[in-house]
Amino acid sequence: MTNPPNRTARKIKKNEPQGKLKILMFNHEFPPIGGGGGWVSHFLGKHFAAAGHDVHLITSQFRDCPRHEAIEGFHVHRVPALRKSPDVCAVHEMLTYAVSSSLYGLRFAKKFQPDIVQVFFGIPAGGGAYLLRKFRQVPYIVFLGGRDVPSRNPDPPYYRWLYLLLKPIIRAIWGNASAVVACSDGLRELARETDSDIKMDVIPDAVDLETFTPVQRDAYPEKIRVLSIGRLIPRKGFQFLIRALPQILEKISQNFEIEIVGDGPYQQDLLRLAESLGVASHIHFSGSVPYSELPQKYRDADLFILPSLAEGMPLVVLEAMGTGLPIVVSRVQGIDELVVDGVNGALFDPGDVDGLAHALIKIINAGEDRIKMGKASVERVKPYDWKHIADAYLNLYKEVSSRQ
C-alpha cells in the first residue's frame, strides 16, 4: 500500500515556520447541512485549531443554527442564505451564499487580518476569497470536491449549461489562487479539462480512525447486512441498486437486507421504484441519523455499497473501510485510489445495473473472503488519518505564506 499521493507523504521540516496562522475558511455547507464537503471543513478546522492556529469558518445560516459559535476549538460564522433543505442546495440558494459570504468576508477580514484563506468548492465559495486577494492581498487555496468541477455529463443534466456560463468565473477563481487542491487524482484530471495550465496538488480526504474502528464479523451470518449512505438524489445512484435487486435475489445463496441512510428529494421516487419491482421488503430507508450514530451503523453492517455517478473522494467509503467493511462501488473519481477489485471489494461502471448486480452478488457470496477483504480495507485506509491530511494542508499554507 502506497501513501496517499503528493503532499500527504511530506512531513513538516524542522526549519519550516511553525508560528501561529490566522486561517479563514469559506464553505457554503457545514454540519448539520450538506454532505461530505462540510465534514471536511469540520475536521480540518478541528485539527488546525488543535495545532494552535486561529481558525474561522464562514458558512450558510440554516434555520435555528447559531449565527456564531465555537466548535472543536474553531469559530463558525453563519451568514444569511436561502436554504430550504439540509441535504440539497439549489443554484439560486448557492448564489445567495456567494453574495452574503463575500460581503461578510470583506468586513470580517479587516478585523481578523487572515494569513491564509481556504475555500471549499470554488463555486459558490470562491468569490469572497477572490475579493480578499484583489483588495487585501490575502492568498487563498481552493479545495476541489466534485460538483464544483465542470464535467461533460453532469447530474442534473442542466448543469451542462450552467458550467458553460460559470467556466470563466471558475478559471478566474482557480487562476488567482495560490494553490488549487483536488481530493483525488481522478478529480484533478477532470479539472484539467477546464484549465490545463494551472498546477494542481492532490491531498485526499481522510477519516477519524479513532472513531471508525473495525469489529469482528461473522463470515456466514443469518442475514447479510448491506449498508449505503448518501443524499437521496439521482447522482448517488440508488436507483441502479434498486433495479439490480431482482437479479441479485435470483443468484445469492444467503438472506440479505439493504439499509440506506440519508434523506433527500428523490426518496419517494426510489420507494415507488422498489414497490414496482417487488423488492421493497429488502430495502430499509433509515433517513438521516446524527453523525455520532454512524460508526455503529457501519459496525452493524457486513459490506458497504456506493453506486454513485460522480464523487470527489467520498468520506463514507473511507469511514466504511475504517470499520473493516468490504466495499462495492462504482468506478468514479477518487475510488480507484481506495478500492482494488478483488482485494478489498468489487467495482462496476457507473450506471451499469448488470455490473452492479454481479459485483454485489460476488461479495455477498464471498464468505471468508469477504472477511479478508474487510481486513484489507483497514490496512488500505491507515494513511488517510485526518491528522496526516491536516498537516499536509498546513505545510502548504506555510509554503504559500513564505512566498508572500
QUIRASUL-V522849 format. One record per residue. N is the residue number from 1. RES is the residue in one small letter. PSI is psi in radians with two decimals (999 if undefined). NEAR is the number of other C-alpha atoms within 12 Angstrom. Layout:
BEGIN
n;res;psi;near
N;RES;PSI;NEAR
N;RES;PSI;NEAR
END
This chain:
BEGIN
n;res;psi;near
1;m;2.16;18
2;t;2.80;15
3;n;2.76;22
4;p;2.61;32
5;p;2.80;28
6;n;-2.11;24
7;r;-0.33;29
8;t;-0.37;33
9;a;-0.14;23
10;r;2.61;20
11;k;2.70;20
12;i;2.14;23
13;k;2.71;14
14;k;-0.51;8
15;n;0.09;11
16;e;2.60;17
17;p;2.29;19
18;q;0.22;20
19;g;2.88;18
20;k;2.26;21
21;l;2.53;28
22;k;1.95;33
23;i;2.17;40
24;l;2.23;48
25;m;2.53;49
26;f;2.23;51
27;n;2.19;52
28;h;-0.27;54
29;e;2.42;45
30;f;2.42;35
31;p;2.31;28
32;p;0.22;28
33;i;2.64;34
34;g;-2.93;34
35;g;-2.36;39
36;g;-0.59;37
37;g;-0.62;40
38;g;-0.67;34
39;w;-0.50;30
40;v;-0.83;42
41;s;-0.59;46
42;h;-0.91;42
43;f;-0.66;34
44;l;-0.76;42
45;g;-0.73;43
46;k;-0.81;30
47;h;-0.59;31
48;f;-0.78;38
49;a;-0.70;31
50;a;-0.48;21
51;a;0.02;23
52;g;0.18;19
53;h;2.71;29
54;d;1.97;31
55;v;2.29;39
56;h;2.40;42
57;l;2.33;48
58;i;2.04;49
59;t;-3.01;50
60;s;2.44;45
61;q;2.43;35
62;f;2.09;29
63;r;-2.14;18
64;d;0.35;11
65;c;2.47;20
66;p;2.53;19
67;r;-0.65;20
68;h;2.38;19
69;e;2.73;18
70;a;2.25;20
71;i;2.15;24
72;e;0.59;21
73;g;-0.08;23
74;f;2.94;31
75;h;2.32;31
76;v;2.21;34
77;h;2.16;33
78;r;2.16;35
79;v;2.69;34
80;p;2.32;29
81;a;2.51;32
82;l;2.29;27
83;r;1.91;27
84;k;-0.70;20
85;s;2.46;23
86;p;-0.30;30
87;d;-0.52;30
88;v;2.39;29
89;c;2.05;30
90;a;2.85;22
91;v;-0.79;24
92;h;-0.51;17
93;e;-0.70;26
94;m;-0.68;33
95;l;-0.69;25
96;t;-0.64;27
97;y;-0.73;37
98;a;-0.77;37
99;v;-0.85;29
100;s;-0.77;30
101;s;-0.57;41
102;s;-0.81;35
103;l;-0.78;24
104;y;-0.72;31
105;g;-0.71;42
106;l;-0.74;30
107;r;-0.80;20
108;f;-0.66;23
109;a;-0.48;32
110;k;-0.63;18
111;k;-0.72;13
112;f;-0.59;24
113;q;1.11;24
114;p;2.61;34
115;d;-0.55;36
116;i;2.59;43
117;v;2.29;49
118;q;2.13;48
119;v;2.23;50
120;f;1.91;46
121;f;1.93;41
122;g;-0.62;45
123;i;2.10;43
124;p;0.15;43
125;a;-0.11;47
126;g;-0.30;45
127;g;-0.79;42
128;g;-0.73;45
129;a;-0.69;48
130;y;-0.77;40
131;l;-0.67;30
132;l;-0.59;36
133;r;-0.75;32
134;k;-0.71;18
135;f;-0.39;16
136;r;0.05;25
137;q;0.61;24
138;v;2.16;35
139;p;2.61;42
140;y;2.69;45
141;i;2.40;43
142;v;2.19;49
143;f;2.21;49
144;l;2.19;49
145;g;-0.24;46
146;g;-1.51;39
147;r;-0.20;36
148;d;-0.08;44
149;v;2.12;47
150;p;2.45;39
151;s;2.82;32
152;r;-0.58;21
153;n;1.27;19
154;p;2.83;23
155;d;2.09;25
156;p;2.74;21
157;p;-0.53;15
158;y;-0.24;16
159;y;-0.40;22
160;r;-0.74;20
161;w;-0.62;17
162;l;-0.73;25
163;y;-0.65;27
164;l;-0.70;19
165;l;-0.62;14
166;l;-0.26;23
167;k;-0.76;26
168;p;-0.65;17
169;i;-0.75;26
170;i;-0.80;33
171;r;-0.67;31
172;a;-0.74;25
173;i;-0.78;40
174;w;-0.75;42
175;g;-0.47;28
176;n;-0.05;28
177;a;2.61;37
178;s;-0.38;35
179;a;2.59;34
180;v;2.23;43
181;v;2.16;44
182;a;2.64;44
183;c;0.01;46
184;s;2.77;37
185;d;-0.70;33
186;g;-0.69;34
187;l;-0.63;39
188;r;-0.74;36
189;e;-0.67;29
190;l;-0.74;31
191;a;-0.56;39
192;r;-0.33;25
193;e;-0.43;18
194;t;-0.70;27
195;d;1.80;24
196;s;-0.16;15
197;d;-0.30;14
198;i;2.27;26
199;k;2.29;21
200;m;2.33;32
201;d;2.83;32
202;v;2.05;36
203;i;1.97;46
204;p;2.90;46
205;d;3.09;50
206;a;-3.04;45
207;v;2.60;39
208;d;1.69;35
209;l;-0.16;26
210;e;-0.33;16
211;t;-0.77;23
212;f;1.53;35
213;t;2.62;30
214;p;2.77;33
215;v;2.85;25
216;q;2.29;17
217;r;2.71;28
218;d;2.29;24
219;a;-0.43;27
220;y;1.16;21
221;p;2.88;22
222;e;-0.57;14
223;k;2.22;22
224;i;2.21;32
225;r;1.99;35
226;v;2.21;36
227;l;2.46;44
228;s;2.52;44
229;i;2.29;45
230;g;2.89;40
231;r;2.45;37
232;l;1.40;36
233;i;2.73;29
234;p;-0.61;28
235;r;-0.47;31
236;k;-0.24;36
237;g;0.31;37
238;f;-0.44;46
239;q;-0.59;34
240;f;-0.62;32
241;l;-0.77;48
242;i;-0.71;41
243;r;-0.43;32
244;a;-0.27;31
245;l;-0.69;37
246;p;-0.78;28
247;q;-0.46;23
248;i;-0.75;32
249;l;-0.48;26
250;e;-0.41;15
251;k;-0.03;21
252;i;2.68;25
253;s;-0.07;20
254;q;2.71;23
255;n;2.53;22
256;f;2.84;32
257;e;2.69;32
258;i;2.27;37
259;e;2.21;34
260;i;2.08;40
261;v;2.18;32
262;g;2.79;33
263;d;2.90;28
264;g;2.97;32
265;p;-0.19;22
266;y;0.01;25
267;q;-0.80;29
268;q;-0.65;17
269;d;-0.71;18
270;l;-0.71;31
271;l;-0.75;26
272;r;-0.69;17
273;l;-0.77;24
274;a;-0.71;28
275;e;-0.75;19
276;s;-0.49;16
277;l;-0.06;22
278;g;0.50;19
279;v;0.17;27
280;a;-0.52;23
281;s;-0.24;21
282;h;0.00;28
283;i;2.35;30
284;h;2.11;25
285;f;1.98;30
286;s;-0.18;24
287;g;-3.02;22
288;s;2.50;28
289;v;2.66;20
290;p;2.55;16
291;y;-0.56;23
292;s;-0.35;13
293;e;-0.17;16
294;l;-0.72;30
295;p;-0.69;32
296;q;-0.60;21
297;k;-0.77;35
298;y;-0.76;41
299;r;-0.51;31
300;d;-0.20;29
301;a;2.85;40
302;d;-0.41;48
303;l;2.83;53
304;f;2.44;50
305;i;2.45;47
306;l;1.85;52
307;p;0.60;48
308;s;2.69;43
309;l;-0.40;34
310;a;2.52;38
311;e;3.00;44
312;g;-1.39;44
313;m;1.76;44
314;p;2.18;46
315;l;-0.58;37
316;v;-0.56;43
317;v;-0.75;48
318;l;-0.75;44
319;e;-0.74;45
320;a;-0.70;53
321;m;-0.70;47
322;g;-0.56;40
323;t;0.10;44
324;g;0.57;40
325;l;2.45;54
326;p;2.62;57
327;i;2.23;55
328;v;2.10;49
329;v;2.65;51
330;s;2.66;43
331;r;1.52;35
332;v;3.03;33
333;q;2.35;36
334;g;-0.27;39
335;i;-0.72;41
336;d;-0.23;32
337;e;-0.21;35
338;l;-0.71;51
339;v;2.23;41
340;v;2.16;26
341;d;2.18;26
342;g;-0.18;23
343;v;-1.01;28
344;n;0.37;39
345;g;-2.74;46
346;a;2.56;40
347;l;2.67;38
348;f;2.81;35
349;d;2.50;28
350;p;2.31;30
351;g;-0.01;30
352;d;1.72;26
353;v;-0.76;27
354;d;-0.72;23
355;g;-0.68;28
356;l;-0.81;38
357;a;-0.79;35
358;h;-0.76;29
359;a;-0.76;39
360;l;-0.71;45
361;i;-0.76;36
362;k;-0.79;30
363;i;-0.66;44
364;i;-0.71;43
365;n;0.09;28
366;a;-0.41;29
367;g;-2.15;26
368;e;-0.60;19
369;d;-0.51;25
370;r;-0.67;36
371;i;-0.71;34
372;k;-0.68;28
373;m;-0.69;38
374;g;-0.71;45
375;k;-0.62;31
376;a;-0.62;31
377;s;-0.76;41
378;v;-0.73;37
379;e;-0.70;30
380;r;-0.45;37
381;v;-0.17;40
382;k;-0.71;33
383;p;-0.20;31
384;y;0.82;41
385;d;2.49;36
386;w;-0.59;37
387;k;-0.77;29
388;h;-0.74;32
389;i;-0.72;39
390;a;-0.69;38
391;d;-0.65;32
392;a;-0.74;35
393;y;-0.75;44
394;l;-0.67;42
395;n;-0.73;31
396;l;-0.75;36
397;y;-0.76;42
398;k;-0.62;32
399;e;-0.80;26
400;v;-0.80;26
401;s;-0.66;29
402;s;-0.38;18
403;r;-0.29;15
404;q;999;15
END
